[in-house]
């Protein structure tokens, strides 16, 4: 198999990469997420058929830093002025990897300028900002300008397969879900203050940073909607070393939530950036009347599946190594048994975004999906502030469309 042989399993191929003028891409932000997205932009056309594009401009606040990053990550030029970049006629796509407090202003301006927009999760720092971004996206869509939020874990082949199995009824009615996203990068109380620990710049702590992923997976895998929320937040370390002495931490270190779903299922969500020994573990357990599914991000090529319809003497979780050509996205990569990694999820994400732009279809997850998650996050905060009171959410249709690339 060559790198040009195929696209994601079950997905229609994208438009030929050589048709029309290349789409000009500008990316705003070049740190952690900027590095991950740059890797995806640099590699996607080598493995998937996508519309032609060029990595034109990388934007950041530090001129020397962004220039060095642009040269390292394959961008033609760099800039410190995102406003002038989105006004350029040679830019058609804006990829926003900046901190959350900048999402709304940049995204709305880019959409109003007629640019397709991809923005990292969570959608915004506040519910009001998320609502304004969604309104702008809806208006732009009427002019064939597309937008997408970057919940990249939807593009893990094992989780895309899990959604297929659930959708096929292999688990029967889902009864309950456990989602735990645990990290330990803040365990040391002497770890320095960063923008991620300040409510003004980050919006929230573990809640927005990693619970957004866990909650999106509940919605994505089940195709369900949340009707009630209870939550609790906790900050274990109240102050951390800053440039001029101790600074107050104004976000949560950990969060817990119980989500009631329209189907009758219940989901428990636990997230922490203080879980000693857990580096980046997103564990998902889905329990249905006919079977169960287990997943751990630290073993992202594997899916545990139990079929409870076989005789009891034969039951037990079996390990599915999810890199057969028949699995979502896998046919584009390596021979069976040659595993892929965390970074590939962003390549899949960029692939789906470009194919949607090329075909004139709405990419997924949409800003509406991001707003749904934002409303749940806000409900968790509201519940936590009211001693874990039950918060009702307005009912509405499930917002998660069929699996991308699957």
N, C-alpha and C positions, 0 to 999 in steps of 0.2 A: 504494500500500500504506500503510495506517495502522499505528500502533504497536500496535493491538489485534488486527490481522488474524490472527496466527498464532503458533505456538510453534515450538520447535526442530524442524527437519526430522526426520521419521521418529519423533519422540517423541510419546507420547500427551499430550493437553492435561492440565494440572493441574486439580484441582477448582476450580469457580468461586470467584473471589476473595471473593464476598460471602456465602458460606455459613457459618453457625455464628459463634461468638464469635472475634474476631481472636486470633491467637497472639501472646503477648507475648514480645518478644525483648530479651535483655540481652546486651551485648557487653563483654568484659573486655579492655582494652587499646585505646589510641587513637592510637598513633604510626603508623609506616609501614603495617603491615598493618591496623591499626584504621581508618585513612583509606581504604584500598582496600576493605575490607569494608563500611564505612559507605556508600560510594558505591554499592556493589552493592545493599545493603538499600534505599537511597533510590530506586533506579531500577528494580528488577526487576519490580515490578507494572505499570509503565508499558509494558513490552514483552512480558511473558509472563503467561499465566493461571496464577496461583498462589493457594494458600489465603490468606485475609485475615490480615494480621499488623500489628503496631505496633512501631515502634522505641521501646521504653519506657525502657530504662536503659543508660547508658554508664558503665563502671566504670574507674577509674584510681587511682593512688596519690596524685597531687597534686590537691587539691580544686579549686583555681583553674584548673589546666590542663585537667582533665577536664570541668569545667563549661563552659569556653570551647569545647572540642571538641564537646561535646554540642549546644550551641547552633548551632555551625557545620555539623555533620554531620547534623542532623535528629533527634536523640534528645530525647525528652520531658523526661528528667531525668538527673542524674548522681549517682554515689555513689563513695565510696572503700572500701566494704566489700563484697567479692564474696560473702562468706558470707551476709550478710543478704539480698542480692539473690536468690541462688538459693533461698532459703527462702520467697520471696514466692509467693503463690498466683496472681498475675497474670503470672508469668513461666513460659513453657513451653519456650523455646529459649534456650540459652546458647552464644554464639559466642566462642571463646577465641582472642584475638590477643595474649596476653601472652607474655613470653619463655619459652623452653622449660623452664626449671627450675620453672615454675609449672604446666605443663600437667597433670601427673598428679594433683596434689592437687585442682585445680579440677574437672577432668573427672570424676574418680571421685565427688567430692561431688555434682556436678550430676546425674550419672546415678543415683546412689543417691536423690536427691531427686525423681526422675522427670522430669527435664528432657531434652529432645532436645539433643544436643551436636554442634557443629561445632568442630573444633580445627585450627589451622594446623600445617603440617609443619615439621620432622619431628615424629612423634607425641610423642616425649619426649626427654629428655637421655640416658637410659640404657635398656638393654635390660630391666632389671628393672621400671622405671617403665612402659615400653611394654606389658609383659606384664600388669601390674596394671590398666592402663587397658583393655586388650582383654578381660580377664576381667570387668571391670565392665560393659563394653559388651555382652558376650554375655549376662550376667545381666539387664541392663536390657531387651534386645531381647525377652526372653520376656514382658515386660510392655508390649510395643509402644512402647518408648522407643528412639528411633533415634539413631544416631551416625555421623559421617563425618569423615574427615581431608581437609584442603584442599589436595590436589594440583591446583591450578587449571589447570595446563597441559594436563591431560586435556580441558579445555573449550575449547581453541583449535580452531576449526573445521578448520584444515588438518591438525592432528594427529589429530583424530577421523576425518577423511577418510582419512588415512594408515592408521589401524587398519582401516578398512573395506576398503581396497584389499588390505592384507596378509591379512585374514580371508577375502576372496574368492579368494585364491590368485593374485593378479595378479603377485606377486613370486616365486611358487613357494616352495621350501624356502629359509628364510633361512640364510645362511652366516655373515655377521658384521655387527656394528653398531659404529659409532663415535659416541660421545656426548661432546661437549666443552662444558662450561658455564664461560665465562670472563668475569670482571669485572676492573676495575682500581681500585676505590675505596680499596684499601690500598697502592697503589704508593708513595705519599709516606711515607717513614719517620717524618715528623713528624705524620702523621695521629693524632689523639688516641685514647687507650684508650677502648674501649666495652665494654658487657656482652657483645657478640658475640665478644670476644677473650679472654674468661675462661672456662675450662672449667667452673667451678662454675655459671655462669649460662647458658652457651651449649651445654654438652655437648661440642661439637666446633666446628671452624671451617668452612672451605669444604666439608668432608665432609658435615656434617649440614645446612648451610645450602643448598647448591646441588647437591651430589652426590645428595642425596635426590631432587631433581627428576629428574635425569638417569637414575638407576636406576629410578625409578618409570616413566619413559617406556619404558625397555627392556621392563619387565614388561607395561606397558599395551599397547604397540604389538604385541608378539609373542605375548601371552597365554602366556608361557613361565615357567619357574622357574629360579632360579640354583642350581647344584649345587656349584660350586667358586669360590673367590675368592682372588686375590692382590692385595696392595695396598702402597702406599707413601704416606707423609705427609711434608710438609716445611713448616717455618716459616722464612721468609726474614728477617723482622724480629723479633728476640727481645724487644725492649722498645719501648714507646711512651710518649709523654708522658701522665702522669696528673695528677690534682688536686694531688698532693703530690710530684711528681717522676716519674722513669721508673718504669713498671710492667711486669712481665713478661707477655708474651703466652704463654698456656698452651694455645693451640689451633693447628691447622694453618692455613697460608695457602693451601696447595695439596694436592691428593690425586690419586692415580692408582690405577686398579683394572682388573684383567682378570677378567671374569666368564664362567665356563663355564655353558652353559644345557643344560637337559634334552634339548632337541631336537637338540643337537649344534652349535648356533651358538655363536659367541664374541663377547662385547661388550667393547670397551675404553672406559673412562670416564676423562676428565680434567677436573678442575675447579680453578679458581684465582681468587683475588680480587686477584692481583698481575700480571695479564696486561695490560701497558701497551697502551692503545688499545682494549681490548675493554670495552664498557660493560655490556652485559647480553646476551651472545651465547650462546645455547644452540643448538649445531649438532648435528643428528642426521643420520646417514647409515646407511641400511639396505640391505644388498646381498643379493639373492636370486638363485636360479638363472635366473629368468625376467625379472627387472627390479630396479630400484633406486629409492629415494626419498631426497630431500634436503630438509632443513628448517633454517631459521635463525630464531630468535626475533625477531631485529631486522628481519625481513621476514615477520612472522607471518601475513600474509594470503596468502602464496604457498607452494606445494608443488612441488618438482621431482620429476618422474616419468619414468622411462625404461622403455619396454616392449621387452625384449630378444627378444620373440617375433616381431617384425616383421623383414623383411629387413634385413641389416646396412646396406645403403645408405640406409635410412630411419631408422636408429636415432639417438637423441640425446635428451638431457634436454629435456622440455617444461615450460613454466611454467604451472601451474594457479593462476589467481586464485580463491581459495576464498571467494567471497561471492555465489554463486548461491543462489536459494531452495532448490534441491535439496541444498545442502550443509548439514552439521550446524549447527544453531543460527541459520543466516544468515537464514532467512525472517522472523525477528522484527525485523530491523534495517532496513537501507537498500536502495535500489535497487542493482542490480548495478553493481559497480565503485566503490561508495562504501565504503571500507574501514573496518574496526573496529580497536580497539586493545587493549593489554595489559589495561586495566581491565575490558573486557567479559568476560574469562575469569572474573572473580569474580561478575559478574552471572549468568553461566551456572551457576556453581557454586551460588549461592544458589537459583536457579530449581530445579535438580535436587534440592537438599536439601529445599526446601519441598514439591515435588511428591511426593517419597518419603514425607514425613511425612503429607501429605494422603491418600495412597493406602494408608498402612500398610505400605509395602514398605521393604526394607533399602536405604538409599542407598549409593552407591559413589563413591570408594573407602572401604572400611570400615576400622575400627580393625585388623582382621586384616591388611588390605593394608598399613597403616602399620607393623604389627609385622613383616611380611615384609621391608620396606625397612630397618627398624631392625636386623634380624638381619644383613642384608648389610652395613650400615654398621659394625656391631660386628665382623664378620668382616674387613673392610678394616683396621680398627684392630689386630685381633689379628695379621693377616698382617704389617702394617707393623712391629709390635713384634718380630716374629720374622724380620726380614730378608727380607720378602716371601715367606714360606713359603705353601704352598698350604693353604687352609682349606676343609675339607669342610662343606657344609651339608646338613642332613637333608632328604631328598626328601619331597615331598607334592604334592597337587594344585595346579595353577595357581590363584591366588586372584583373578584379574582377570576380572570379568564383562563382558558385552557393553557396547559404548560407550553412555554416557549421552547422551541427546539426539540419538541418531544411528540 
